[in-house]
Amino acid sequence: MLQRVPTTRSWPLHSSAATRRLEHSAAAQLAPHTLMQRAGLAVARLARALAPHAQTLWVACGPGNNGGDGLEAAMHLQRWGYRPVVTLCGDASRLPADAAASLARALQAGVQIAAQPPAQCDLAIDALLGLGASRPVEGLLREHLLHMHRSARAVLCIDLPSGLDADTGTYTDPAFATQLIAAPAVFHWPAALFCLNLLTLKPGVFTAQGKDAAGRVWWDDLAVDSSAAPPDAWLLGADRMQSPARPHASHKGSWGDVAVIGGAPGMTGAALLAARAALHAGAGRVLVALLGQPIDVDVQQPELMLRSLSQIDLREGTVVCGCGGGDAVRQVLPSVLSQAPRLVLDADALNAIAADTALQALLRARADRGYASVLTPHPLEAARLLGQSTAQVQGQRLSAAQQLAERWACTVVLKGAGSVIAAPGQVPCLNPTGNALLATAGTGDVLAGLIGALLAAGKDGFAAACTGTYRHGLAADQWPANQALTASTLARTFASSP
């Protein structure tokens, strides 16, 4: 059934290997060519819905079964009164059996195979590579893709944007990815980009470069039940974000204390941003221990309780550590790691742990004591913790997050486009909310404070990380796109969040 993929519910995601297994199993039980016929019909229906009055419609078909899906779609569009311009990159005599059958059906319906793509078009259908992409996008395939994104008012990708890895959301050729994403000069991108996942939803379209390349994602299961196939990941939805109602007979102690430790000289704002986020997210009390020049009060948020570190009992409440901590955070980390039962580690705390094996041992030991730990690294911080390069982390975001979670026995939020939430024994989650408005100083500190408040309210580490990451991104999605969103404003939005 053809359907849009909204964020109102969670969706199972399946890797390319799992999808192949499901595809082979279904094909063995169906008549030959059935899956391709269903796929082509789904593509044609969505194309008609997206561009019902298209004057010029281009179907760019590749040399494999993704091209066959495009040919099948072209046949339906031809029968419905459109006159699709169809190009075929490859030798028609070497098409796989199903794709060859779809070519014959298209020709019989009157579809003409053009030698050149149209100069411009209302809708282009990318049927070049899909899930079968195992080679660099080069030659005629590359020319067609670039022309498509420069000339089309809208682009519909069949299964995957051609050249995108279904599992990682990356392109094998970073230079080509940059060129492709920067291609449109006239039309707004990716507002007119669409991707129809077939059979299963793929992780790659929801993280890394896939977030930009896929645009708005649709799905058709091709009438194949995939519920028995365990998901490789979950796309988070609002159905997992419910918060308990607050009884009238509550007091500030009912919702926990959050202590924020950070704010070295010149970075006081980072700790205050985390603290304000925790306060607006509902923590009963928020204490702040600044590691730089102490202040008596935050005049913009006087509810925050400024304390020296010696005045904070680390064994009580939830600790958020590292926001603007600088080098000074190294000295306090042994006590924090040993004593805090619920802990969010961010920024400089993560960098200190990455460089100190003694701190690493203390972090690993927390799980044995039943303590909850949530790490919120950006890709560079994750790379330092794993001893890898940032490119390696970004090239395998799901895997990198899971490695961190297993190595340190904790929950990990690997930030970025399509943030990954991972924990030992849990199927990882991809967060669908958020946008480039969050690419500004301090928003990571706000996320750490938000997760801290959720931990203090009683959520376990994985649930707090999922809920916090989702709400953090949703606030940016609900903000006017033409207005800057500062971290301090972001922190205040949680006061009205569910």
NORNOR-V175617 format. One record per backbone hydrogen bond with DSSP energy under -1.0 kcal/mol. CO is the residue of the C=O (numbers start at 1). NH is the residue of the N-H. Records with the same first field share a line. If there is no record, write none. Layout:
CO=NH / NH
This chain:
3=219
7=238
11=235
13=232 / 233
15=19
16=20
17=21
18=22
19=23
20=24
21=25
22=26
23=27
24=28
26=29
31=34
33=37
34=38
35=39
36=40
37=41
38=42
39=43
40=44
41=45
42=46
43=47
44=48
45=49
46=50
47=51
51=54
56=122 / 123
57=85
58=125
59=87
60=127
61=89
64=68
65=69
66=70
67=71
68=72
69=73
70=74
71=75
72=76
73=77
74=78
75=79
76=80
77=82
78=81
85=59
86=114
87=61
88=90
91=94
92=95
96=100
97=101
98=102
99=103
100=104
101=105
102=106
103=107
104=108
105=109
106=111
107=110
112=86
121=153
123=58
124=156
125=60 / 127
126=158
127=62
129=132
130=133
138=141
139=143
140=144
141=145
142=146
143=147
144=148
145=149
146=150
147=151
148=152
151=121
154=124
155=194
156=126
157=196
158=160
161=164
165=169
166=204
169=209
170=165
173=177
174=178
175=179
176=180
177=181
178=182
180=183
190=193
192=155
193=216
194=157
195=218
196=159
197=220
198=200
201=14
202=205
203=206
207=210
208=211
209=213
210=214
216=195
217=5
218=197
219=3
220=199
221=224
226=229
233=13
234=430
235=11
237=240
238=241
248=250
251=254
256=284 / 285
257=318
258=287
259=320
260=289
261=322
262=291
263=292
264=267
268=272
269=273
270=274
271=275
272=276
273=277
274=278
275=279
276=280
277=281
278=283
279=282
285=258
286=305
287=260
288=307
289=262
298=301
301=304
305=288
308=311
309=312
313=316
318=259
319=344
320=261
321=346
322=325 / 348
323=263
324=264
327=330
329=333
332=336
333=337
334=338
335=339
336=340
341=372
342=319
343=374
344=321
345=376
346=349
347=351
348=352
349=353
350=354
351=355
353=356
356=360
357=361
358=362
359=363
360=364
361=365
363=366
366=371
367=370
372=343
373=411
374=345
375=413
377=415
378=382
379=383
380=384
381=385
382=386
383=387 / 388
389=393
390=394
391=395
393=396
396=400
397=401
398=402
399=403
400=404
401=405
402=406
403=407
404=408
405=410
411=375
412=422
414=420
417=208
419=431
420=414
421=429
422=412
423=426
428=234
429=421
430=236
435=438
436=439
438=440
440=443
442=446
443=447
444=448
445=449
446=450
447=451
448=452
449=453
450=454
451=455
452=456
453=457
454=459
455=458
460=464
461=465
462=466
463=467
464=468
465=469
466=470
467=471
468=472
469=473
470=474
471=475
473=477
474=478
480=483
486=490
487=491
488=492
489=493
492=495
493=496
